[in-house]
Amino acid sequence: MTTQFGSITRWISDYRVLSRYRRQWLLAIAFLLLAAGATLAVPLAFRDLVDAGFSSDALDTKFLGLLALAAFLALATASRFYLMSWLGERVVADIRSRVFENVLRQSPAYFETLQTGEVLSRLTSDTTLIQTLVGTSISMALRSAVMFLGGLVMMLITSAWLAGIMLALLMLVVLPIWALGRRVRRISKTSQDKVADTSAMAGEVLNAMPTVQAFAREPHELGRFNQAVENAFSEARRRIRLRSLLTAVAIMLAFAVIVFVLWVGARQVVAGEITMGELTQFVMYAVLIAGSIGALSEVWGDLQRAAGATERLVELMQAEPAIMSQSRRGLPRGDAPEQSSPAITFDQVQFFYPSRPGFPALDGLSLSVATGARVALVGPSGAGKSTIFSLLLRFYDISGGRMSVFGRELRDWPIDELRQCIGIVPQEPVIFAASAMENIRYGRLDATDEEVIAAAKTAHAHEFISALPQGYQSFLGERGVRLSGGQKQRISIARAILKNPPILLLDEATSALDAESEREVQRALDEVLPGRTSLTIAHRLATVQRADQIIVIEHGRVVEQGTHGELLRQAGLYARLAELQFA
């Protein structure tokens, strides 16, 4: 029993499921007890009717009393149902918020092994199981337990001998139910994992629809998805089959016990040891107990499924972020950075990606970027340029060496303050399913409409946004499907301009633009970048010729640095790349 409910009880305790809504729980339990009491009083009323006979003068009064009892039972049951359903919805809403909050704290390394579809599955299907548990199963379990205990007590009062026989036989019913319940729990967890795999696959395919259709791979993806669906169905069928067997065994054994006990009771009535009314009362309590056992067997299956879902949700809620925001030197949270220090310093930095521990992405890299300087990072693909950006934003922690921003070691920065100091224009711009206004305002949530429009003008995005059907209020579609690649990039640049950070990271910021748009955006950047520290990744060397310093990276190390002219004269890697491009 402890093993079966271990994960659920720990979850209830750790996340204060009971204490957070104590008043609602107490009211629900009170109404549950009132409804159970009214139900247990019904056999007493029928005993009086049977023993008094239908010719009694008080027959009308007894039936009116029975009707009033039914009305009271209906009111108490409805109140209990409302409160338990409310609790189910409320607890699930809290769980979803708690899970999503913790997922947002995770570093990118966390998602190298966990697909987003898996997270979505846990947020939807698993929380639905928890809702069923809290809103229905717990209520049914408590009600059935109260009815079982209350009916057993009343049976003992009615006939201790018959009740003793029934109790001893019912104890034997628990053993097969408990054994089958353990198997249901294991299969339920496997079933939920299969459903999550299906969601993950669907999410992956839907996010890559242009590629799927370009290669005419719709039949292939449909076959893969159907196979995943069939696998999930097979596991669900095993679970349903076992739950059906569990219910059948519980009901069959329970009613076999009741029939045997009634046979003994009938012989006592013939012998004159009990009255017909007492046997009727005993039979009704036996039926209540049998119904309670049947309900408990169904609830037991729900609990097994919920236990598996709870384990998966607790994994997400308890996952510790790989990057912790804490100060090793006790620096106050509001310390101002030292503007006289270099803006960015890498000193013999060593870094390995968690998924590739044997291959250094950066191997003893050292560089220094002065405050206000425009620095370009150049090198072949896979040299480590984008890794530098990821480390600056502290998506990962370095494996060795030292990094600092404005003279403060990177790990001494609170993560939110560090990232507020840095703006980034990624190579693949991210557009949210919102309006153009809200997409740009994402850079600074308290910006006014005028500030958003000014940033769009600087990024040369104002003209095409104004031409949209609703202008800045136009919905851009999921992942910006209504925009071209160059338009998405300019929205991303406007977002970074609106943020107005002291350090700006540009990862191929103009790679998706045509020649005219690129020239306009370069002019905009020429207006924005002076006085601001910028680090630009570029493969097109024509875009970085005016940089204050060009750093050439290869195999995770700095191999050359200088201005465009100086690097050409060195006749090294940069000169070879320039010759290939400009020739």
C-alpha positions in Angstrom: 0.0 0.0 0.0 2.8 2.4 0.9 4.5 1.6 -2.4 1.4 2.3 -4.4 0.6 5.6 -2.9 4.2 6.8 -2.2 4.5 9.1 -5.2 1.0 10.6 -4.7 1.4 11.2 -0.9 4.8 12.8 -1.5 3.3 15.0 -4.1 0.4 16.0 -1.9 2.8 16.8 0.9 5.5 18.6 -1.1 3.1 20.8 -3.0 0.6 21.5 -0.2 -2.3 20.2 -2.2 -4.3 19.9 1.1 -3.2 22.9 3.1 -3.4 25.4 0.3 -7.2 24.9 0.0 -8.0 23.7 3.5 -11.4 25.3 3.7 -12.7 23.8 0.5 -11.3 20.4 1.5 -13.0 20.5 4.9 -16.3 21.6 3.4 -16.1 18.8 0.7 -15.4 16.2 3.4 -18.2 17.6 5.6 -20.8 17.3 2.8 -19.3 13.8 1.9 -19.9 12.6 5.5 -23.5 14.1 5.5 -24.3 12.4 2.2 -22.8 9.1 3.5 -24.8 9.4 6.7 -28.0 10.0 4.7 -27.3 6.9 2.6 -26.6 4.7 5.6 -29.9 5.9 7.1 -32.0 4.6 4.2 -31.8 0.8 5.2 -33.0 1.8 8.7 -36.1 3.4 7.2 -36.8 0.4 5.0 -36.4 -1.9 8.1 -39.1 0.1 9.9 -41.4 -0.2 6.8 -40.9 -4.0 6.5 -41.3 -4.7 10.2 -44.3 -2.3 10.7 -46.0 -3.6 7.6 -47.7 -1.7 4.9 -51.0 -1.5 6.8 -49.5 0.7 9.5 -51.3 4.0 10.3 -47.9 5.8 10.2 -47.2 4.6 6.6 -47.6 8.0 5.0 -45.3 9.6 7.6 -42.6 7.0 7.0 -42.7 7.5 3.2 -42.6 11.3 3.7 -39.6 10.9 6.0 -37.9 8.7 3.3 -38.6 11.4 0.7 -37.1 14.1 2.9 -34.1 11.9 3.5 -33.7 11.6 -0.3 -33.9 15.4 -0.7 -31.2 15.9 2.0 -29.0 13.3 0.3 -29.4 15.0 -3.1 -28.3 18.4 -1.7 -25.3 17.0 0.2 -24.2 15.0 -2.9 -24.5 18.0 -5.2 -22.5 20.2 -2.8 -19.8 17.6 -2.5 -19.6 17.1 -6.2 -19.2 20.9 -6.8 -16.5 21.4 -4.3 -14.5 18.3 -5.4 -14.8 19.3 -9.0 -13.6 22.9 -8.2 -10.7 21.5 -6.3 -9.8 19.3 -9.2 -9.7 22.2 -11.7 -7.9 24.5 -9.2 -5.2 21.9 -8.3 -4.5 21.1 -12.0 -4.2 24.8 -12.8 -1.6 25.2 -10.1 0.3 22.1 -11.3 0.4 23.4 -14.8 1.7 26.8 -13.7 4.3 25.1 -11.4 5.5 22.8 -14.1 5.8 25.5 -16.7 7.5 27.8 -14.3 10.2 25.3 -13.5 10.6 24.3 -17.2 11.2 28.0 -18.0 14.1 28.0 -15.5 16.0 25.1 -17.3 19.0 25.7 -19.4 19.2 24.7 -23.1 21.1 21.6 -22.1 18.0 20.2 -20.4 16.2 20.1 -23.7 19.0 18.3 -25.5 17.5 15.0 -24.1 13.8 16.1 -23.4 11.6 16.9 -26.4 9.2 19.8 -26.1 6.4 17.4 -27.2 7.2 15.4 -24.1 6.8 18.5 -21.9 3.5 19.4 -23.6 2.2 15.8 -23.1 2.9 16.1 -19.4 1.2 19.5 -19.2 -1.9 18.2 -20.9 -2.6 14.5 -20.6 -0.8 13.9 -17.3 -2.5 16.8 -15.6 -5.8 15.6 -16.9 -5.3 12.4 -15.0 -4.4 14.4 -11.9 -7.7 16.4 -12.4 -9.6 13.1 -12.5 -7.8 11.9 -9.4 -8.5 15.1 -7.4 -11.9 15.9 -8.8 -13.5 12.5 -9.0 -11.3 9.6 -7.8 -10.4 10.9 -4.4 -14.1 11.9 -3.8 -15.3 8.5 -4.9 -12.6 6.8 -2.8 -13.5 8.7 0.3 -17.2 8.2 -0.2 -16.7 4.5 -0.8 -14.5 4.1 2.2 -17.0 5.9 4.4 -19.8 3.8 3.0 -17.8 0.6 3.5 -16.9 1.4 7.1 -20.3 2.8 8.0 -22.1 -0.1 6.4 -19.8 -2.6 8.2 -20.5 -1.0 11.5 -24.3 -1.1 10.9 -24.0 -4.7 9.8 -22.2 -5.5 13.1 -25.0 -3.8 15.0 -27.7 -5.7 12.9 -26.0 -9.1 13.2 -22.5 -9.5 14.5 -22.4 -13.2 13.5 -23.2 -12.5 9.8 -21.0 -9.4 9.7 -18.1 -11.4 11.1 -18.3 -14.0 8.4 -18.5 -11.3 5.7 -15.6 -9.4 7.1 -13.3 -12.5 7.2 -14.2 -13.4 3.7 -13.8 -9.8 2.3 -10.2 -9.7 3.6 -9.4 -12.4 1.1 -10.8 -10.2 -1.7 -8.2 -7.5 -1.0 -5.2 -9.7 -1.9 -5.9 -10.2 -5.7 -7.0 -6.6 -6.1 -3.7 -5.4 -4.5 -1.7 -7.7 -6.8 -3.5 -6.6 -10.0 -3.3 -2.9 -8.9 0.5 -3.1 -8.9 0.6 -4.3 -12.5 -1.9 -1.6 -13.6 0.4 1.1 -12.2 3.4 -0.2 -14.2 1.4 -0.5 -17.4 -0.2 2.9 -16.9 3.2 4.7 -16.7 4.3 2.9 -19.9 1.1 3.9 -21.6 1.6 7.6 -20.7 5.1 7.4 -22.0 3.8 6.1 -25.3 1.3 8.9 -25.5 4.0 11.5 -24.8 6.2 10.0 -27.6 3.3 10.4 -30.0 2.9 14.1 -29.0 6.6 14.7 -29.3 6.6 13.2 -32.8 3.6 15.2 -33.9 5.1 18.5 -32.6 8.4 17.8 -34.4 6.7 17.1 -37.7 4.3 20.1 -37.5 7.3 22.4 -36.8 9.0 21.1 -39.9 6.1 21.1 -42.3 7.8 23.0 -45.1 10.6 20.5 -45.1 8.3 17.5 -44.9 6.3 18.8 -47.9 9.3 19.9 -49.9 10.6 16.3 -49.8 7.1 14.8 -50.3 7.5 12.9 -47.1 3.8 13.1 -45.9 3.2 9.4 -46.4 6.4 8.6 -44.5 5.5 10.8 -41.6 2.0 9.6 -41.5 3.3 6.0 -41.3 5.6 6.9 -38.5 2.9 8.7 -36.6 0.4 5.9 -37.1 2.9 3.4 -35.8 3.4 5.5 -32.7 -0.4 5.8 -32.3 -0.7 2.0 -32.6 2.0 1.5 -30.0 0.2 3.8 -27.6 -3.1 2.1 -28.3 -1.5 -1.3 -27.7 -0.3 -0.2 -24.3 -3.6 1.4 -23.5 -5.4 -1.8 -24.5 -3.2 -3.8 -22.1 -4.0 -1.3 -19.4 -7.8 -1.4 -20.1 -7.8 -5.2 -20.2 -6.0 -5.4 -16.8 -8.3 -2.8 -15.3 -11.4 -4.6 -16.6 -10.0 -7.8 -15.1 -9.4 -6.0 -11.8 -13.0 -4.7 -11.7 -14.4 -8.1 -12.6 -12.4 -9.9 -10.0 -13.3 -7.4 -7.3 -17.1 -7.5 -8.1 -17.3 -11.3 -8.5 -15.5 -12.0 -5.2 -17.5 -9.3 -3.3 -20.8 -10.6 -4.5 -19.8 -14.2 -3.9 -19.2 -13.3 -0.3 -22.5 -11.5 -0.1 -24.5 -14.4 -1.6 -22.9 -16.8 0.9 -23.6 -14.5 3.8 -27.2 -14.0 2.7 -27.7 -17.7 2.5 -26.6 -18.0 6.1 -28.9 -15.1 7.0 -31.9 -16.7 5.3 -31.4 -19.8 7.4 -31.4 -17.6 10.6 -34.7 -16.0 9.6 -36.2 -19.4 9.1 -34.9 -20.3 12.6 -36.4 -17.1 14.1 -33.0 -15.7 15.2 -33.5 -12.4 13.3 -36.5 -10.6 11.8 -37.3 -10.1 8.1 -36.8 -6.3 8.5 -33.3 -6.9 10.1 -32.4 -9.2 7.2 -33.6 -6.6 4.7 -31.5 -4.0 6.5 -28.5 -6.3 6.5 -29.0 -7.0 2.8 -29.1 -3.3 1.9 -26.0 -2.7 3.9 -24.3 -5.6 2.1 -25.3 -4.1 -1.2 -23.9 -0.8 -0.2 -20.6 -2.5 0.9 -20.5 -4.4 -2.4 -21.0 -1.2 -4.4 -18.3 0.5 -2.3 -15.8 -2.3 -3.1 -16.6 -2.2 -6.8 -16.1 1.6 -6.8 -12.9 1.3 -4.8 -11.6 -1.2 -7.4 -12.2 1.3 -10.2 -10.7 4.1 -8.1 -7.7 1.8 -7.5 -7.1 1.6 -11.3 -7.4 5.4 -11.5 -4.9 5.8 -8.7 -2.4 3.6 -10.5 -2.6 5.8 -13.6 -2.4 8.9 -11.6 0.6 7.6 -9.7 2.4 7.2 -13.0 1.4 10.6 -14.2 2.4 12.1 -10.8 5.9 10.7 -11.1 6.3 12.2 -14.5 5.0 15.7 -13.4 7.1 15.6 -10.2 10.2 14.9 -12.4 9.5 18.3 -14.1 8.6 20.2 -11.0 11.7 18.9 -9.1 14.2 19.3 -11.9 17.0 21.6 -10.8 18.3 24.1 -13.4 21.8 23.3 -14.5 22.6 27.1 -14.3 22.0 28.5 -10.9 21.8 32.2 -10.3 23.9 32.8 -7.3 26.8 35.0 -6.3 30.0 33.2 -5.2 31.6 36.4 -3.9 28.5 37.8 -2.3 28.2 40.8 -4.6 25.1 42.8 -4.1 22.4 42.2 -6.6 22.4 45.9 -7.8 26.1 46.5 -8.1 26.9 48.6 -11.2 29.3 47.1 -13.7 32.7 48.6 -14.1 32.5 50.5 -17.3 36.3 51.1 -17.3 36.9 47.4 -17.5 36.8 45.5 -20.8 33.2 44.7 -21.7 33.9 41.0 -22.4 36.9 38.9 -21.3 37.6 35.2 -22.1 40.6 33.8 -20.4 41.7 30.3 -21.4 38.1 29.2 -21.6 37.5 25.5 -22.1 34.0 24.2 -22.9 32.4 20.9 -23.8 28.7 20.5 -24.7 26.9 18.0 -22.4 25.9 15.9 -25.4 29.5 15.9 -26.7 31.7 15.6 -23.7 34.7 14.3 -25.6 34.9 17.1 -28.2 35.9 20.6 -26.9 33.8 23.4 -28.5 36.2 25.9 -27.1 39.8 24.9 -26.4 41.7 27.5 -24.3 40.0 30.5 -26.0 41.2 33.9 -24.9 39.9 37.3 -26.1 39.1 40.7 -24.8 36.5 43.2 -26.1 36.8 46.8 -25.1 33.8 48.7 -23.9 32.1 50.4 -26.9 34.1 48.4 -29.5 32.6 46.8 -32.6 34.1 43.3 -32.8 33.5 40.7 -35.5 33.9 36.9 -35.1 34.9 35.1 -38.2 35.8 31.5 -38.9 34.6 28.3 -40.5 31.3 26.6 -39.4 31.8 24.7 -36.2 34.7 26.9 -35.0 32.9 27.9 -31.8 31.5 31.4 -32.7 27.9 30.7 -31.7 29.2 28.9 -28.6 30.7 32.2 -27.4 27.3 33.8 -27.6 25.7 30.9 -25.7 28.3 31.2 -22.9 27.9 35.0 -22.7 24.2 34.6 -22.2 25.1 31.8 -19.7 23.0 29.1 -21.3 25.9 26.9 -20.3 28.7 27.1 -17.7 32.2 26.9 -18.9 34.3 23.8 -18.2 37.5 25.7 -17.4 39.1 29.1 -17.5 37.5 32.4 -16.7 34.9 34.7 -18.2 33.9 38.2 -17.2 31.5 41.0 -18.3 32.3 44.6 -17.4 34.9 43.3 -14.9 32.6 41.0 -13.0 33.1 37.3 -13.3 30.2 35.7 -15.2 29.1 33.5 -12.3 28.9 36.5 -10.0 26.1 38.0 -12.1 22.5 37.2 -11.3 21.3 35.6 -14.5 18.4 38.0 -15.1 20.7 41.1 -14.7 23.3 39.6 -17.0 20.8 38.9 -19.7 19.3 42.4 -19.3 22.7 43.8 -20.2 22.8 41.8 -23.5 20.7 42.0 -26.5 20.8 39.3 -29.3 19.7 39.1 -32.9 19.8 35.4 -33.7 20.5 33.9 -37.1 17.1 32.3 -37.1 14.7 35.0 -35.7 11.9 33.9 -33.4 8.5 35.4 -34.1 5.7 34.8 -31.6 2.0 34.2 -32.6 1.1 37.7 -31.8 0.9 41.2 -33.4 3.9 43.0 -34.8 3.6 45.5 -32.0 3.8 42.8 -29.3 6.6 41.0 -31.1 8.8 44.1 -31.0 7.7 45.1 -27.5 9.0 41.7 -26.3 12.4 43.5 -26.2 11.0 45.8 -23.4 7.6 45.1 -22.1 7.0 48.6 -20.7 7.8 50.4 -24.0 5.2 52.7 -25.4 3.7 52.4 -28.9 5.8 55.4 -30.0 9.0 53.7 -28.8 8.1 50.5 -30.6 7.4 52.4 -33.8 10.7 54.3 -33.4 12.6 51.0 -33.0 10.9 49.6 -36.1 11.9 52.7 -38.1 15.5 52.3 -37.0 15.5 48.7 -38.1 13.8 49.7 -41.4 10.8 47.6 -40.6 8.2 50.4 -40.3 7.4 50.4 -44.0 6.4 46.8 -44.4 4.6 46.7 -41.1 2.5 49.7 -42.0 1.6 47.9 -45.2 0.1 44.9 -43.3 -3.7 44.8 -43.2 -3.9 46.0 -39.6 -0.6 47.7 -39.4 1.2 47.2 -36.1 -1.8 45.2 -34.8 -1.6 42.6 -37.6 -1.3 39.0 -36.4 1.9 37.6 -37.7 0.9 33.9 -37.5 2.7 31.0 -35.7 6.5 31.4 -36.1 5.8 34.5 -38.3 4.5 32.5 -41.3 3.0 35.6 -42.8 6.4 37.3 -43.1 9.4 36.7 -45.3 12.8 35.8 -43.9 14.1 39.3 -44.2 11.0 40.8 -42.6 11.4 38.4 -39.6 15.0 39.4 -39.3 14.1 43.1 -39.2 11.4 42.5 -36.5 14.1 40.7 -34.5 16.6 43.6 -34.9 13.8 46.1 -33.9 13.2 44.0 -30.8 16.9 44.2 -29.8 17.1 48.0 -30.6 14.1 48.5 -28.3 15.8 46.6 -25.5 18.7 49.1 -25.8 21.3 46.9 -24.0 25.0 47.9 -23.5 26.1 44.8 -25.3 24.6 43.7 -28.6 25.2 40.2 -30.1 24.5 39.9 -33.8 24.5 36.3 -35.2 24.5 36.7 -38.9 21.9 39.5 -38.4 21.7 40.5 -42.1 22.1 37.0 -43.6 18.4 36.7 -44.6 18.2 40.2 -46.2 18.4 41.1 -49.8 21.1 43.6 -50.9 19.0 46.7 -50.5 17.5 45.7 -47.1 21.0 44.7 -45.9 22.3 48.1 -46.8 19.4 49.8 -45.0 19.9 47.6 -41.9 23.7 48.2 -41.9 22.9 52.0 -42.0 20.6 51.4 -39.0 23.2 49.5 -37.1 25.7 52.2 -37.9 23.4 54.6 -36.1 22.8 52.2 -33.1 26.2 50.7 -32.5 28.4 53.7 -31.8 29.1 53.8 -28.1 27.7 50.3 -27.7 29.7 47.1 -27.4 28.8 44.8 -30.2 30.0 41.3 -31.1 29.0 40.2 -34.6 29.2 36.7 -36.1 29.6 37.0 -39.9 30.4 34.7 -42.8 30.0 37.4 -45.4 33.2 39.3 -44.8 31.9 42.4 -46.6 29.7 43.1 -43.6 32.6 43.3 -41.0 35.2 45.3 -42.9 34.5 48.4 -40.7 34.7 46.5 -37.4 37.2 47.9 -34.9 38.6 44.4 -34.5 38.1 41.1 -36.3 38.8 37.9 -34.4 39.3 34.8 -36.4 38.4 31.5 -34.6 39.2 28.0 -35.7 38.8 24.7 -33.7 37.7 26.6 -30.6 40.8 28.9 -30.5 41.7 32.4 -31.6 44.1 32.1 -34.5 44.2 35.7 -35.8 43.0 39.1 -34.8 43.2 42.6 -36.2 41.6 44.9 -38.6 40.5 43.9 -42.1 43.7 45.3 -43.6 46.0 43.9 -41.0 44.5 40.4 -41.4 44.8 40.5 -45.2 48.5 41.3 -44.9 49.0 38.4 -42.5 48.0 36.0 -45.3 46.4 33.6 -42.9 43.0 32.0 -42.6 41.1 35.3 -42.9 43.0 36.2 -46.1 42.1 32.8 -47.6 38.4 33.3 -46.7 38.5 36.8 -48.1 40.1 35.6 -51.4 37.4 33.0 -51.8 34.6 35.5 -51.2 35.8 38.6 -53.0 37.3 36.7 -55.9 
